[in-house]
Amino acid sequence: MRSAGFTFVELLVVIGVTTILLALGVMSFRSTYNNMQARDAAQSITSSFQLAQALTRKKNMSAVVTLDLSANTVKVSQDSRTVSALKLPVTTVGLECRTSCPTPSGSAYPFTFTAPFGSLAWDVKVTLTRQSQTRYAYVLGQTVIAEVR
């Protein structure tokens, strides 16, 4: 006659299956988290470029977006005053310019939006990577775009 309850083997099987399912869930969460961080970084870059463009148009004076590739930061300044500074939640920041990039100061690249229209002299592609997740932000003259998948 069998008593009520679970056998030791049944209990081990349930614990094993639960452990496997939890491990798969954690791996999926990590990938989703890295994807969100890369997407947020692309949005931050885009917002910074759009802020500089708006400041240029509003105050009719140039604004500068400084992208530091080694510190993974982006800073918006106008009239030698920092308006916004952000640390990007990514592991790698890359930069491509269609023509030539502005002259860097160390690893920091200053992009100047000129008054009165807030246009940029360079067409820029910023690559943001966190683990295996990559996102892009583009600035093409007066157009600022973030590629979000």
N, C-alpha and C positions, 0 to 999 in steps of 0.2 A: 504494500500500500504506500502511496506517495503522500508526503505531507505538503501542506500549503507553503508557498514561497518559491524562491528562485534557487537554482543550484549555483554553485560557485562558478562553473563553466559558463552558464548563461550570463551571470553577472560580469565576468571578464569579457565576453563577447560584446555586451552592451557598452561597457567602458571603452573598449577598443574602437568600436564604430563611432562613438561620440567624440573620441580624441581625434580621429581622422577627419570627421566633419568640421570640428573646431579649427584644426590646422588649415584646412582648405579655406575656411572663412577668413582667417587671419591673413593668409596670402592674398586673397581677393581684396580685402580691405586695404592692405598696404599698397597695392597697385592703384586702387581708386584714390587713396590719399595722395600719392605722388602725382597722379593725373590732375587732381584738384589744385595742388600747389603750383604745378607748372602753368595751369590755366590762369590761376590768380596772378602769377607773376606777369604773364602776358597782358592781362587786364591792367595791372599796375603800371606797366610801361606805357600802354596806350593812354591811360588816364593822365599820366605825367606829361606826355607829349601834347595831349589835348588841352591840359591846363596851361601849359606854356603858350600854346597858340591863342587861347582865349585871353590870357593876360596881355599878350602882344596887341591884339585887336582892341581890347578895352582901354588900355592905358597909352596906346600908340608909342610904345617903347619896346625894344627887343627883350626877349626872355631866353634864358639858356637852360637846356636840359643837359645835365652831366651824367653820363653813364659810366660807372666804374666797374670794369670787367673783373678785377681781382677781388674787390670787396662785395661784389654783387649788390650794388646800391644804385639808386637813381635819385637825382636831386634836381629840383626846379628852382631857379633863382631869377630875380629881376632887380636891376639897379643895385647889384652887389648884396642883395638880401635874399636869404633862403626862404622860399615860399613853401616848399614841400620836400621832404627827404624820406625815402623808403628803403628798407632792406628787403631784397627779393628772396623769397623762400625757395631758391633753386640751388643746385650744386654747380652749374656751369652757365655762363652767359657768353654768347658769341655775337659777333657783329660783322655785318657785310654792308658795304656801300657800293652802289652801282657805279659811281664815278670814283672819287677818292674820299676817304673819311677825313674829318677834321683832324688837325694835329693834336695827338693826345698829350696830356700832362701826366706822365707815368702811365697808369692803366686807365685813366679817366678821359673820356671823350666828350668834349663840350659841343652840343648841337645848338646853334643860335637860330631862333625864329625871329625874322626881321619884320619891323613895322612897315607899313600899316596893316598888311594883310595876313601876317602870321605865317609866312611861307618859309620853308626850309630849303637850303641850297643843295641838300643831299637826299638821295633816295636811299633809305636805310632799311635793312632787315636785321632784326634782333632775334637770336635763337636762344631759347630758355629751356634748360634741361634739368630734370630732377629724376635721378635713377634712370630708368629707360623711357620716361615720358618726356616728349619734346613738344614745345609750342613756339609760335612765331608771332612777332609784332612787326608791322610794316609802317613806314612813313614814306609816302610818295608825294613830295611837294607840299600841298596843303591837305592831303588826305592821310588820316591816321587810321590804321586797321589792325585789329587783333584777330588772329586765326584761332578759333576755338572749335575743337571737334567734339 
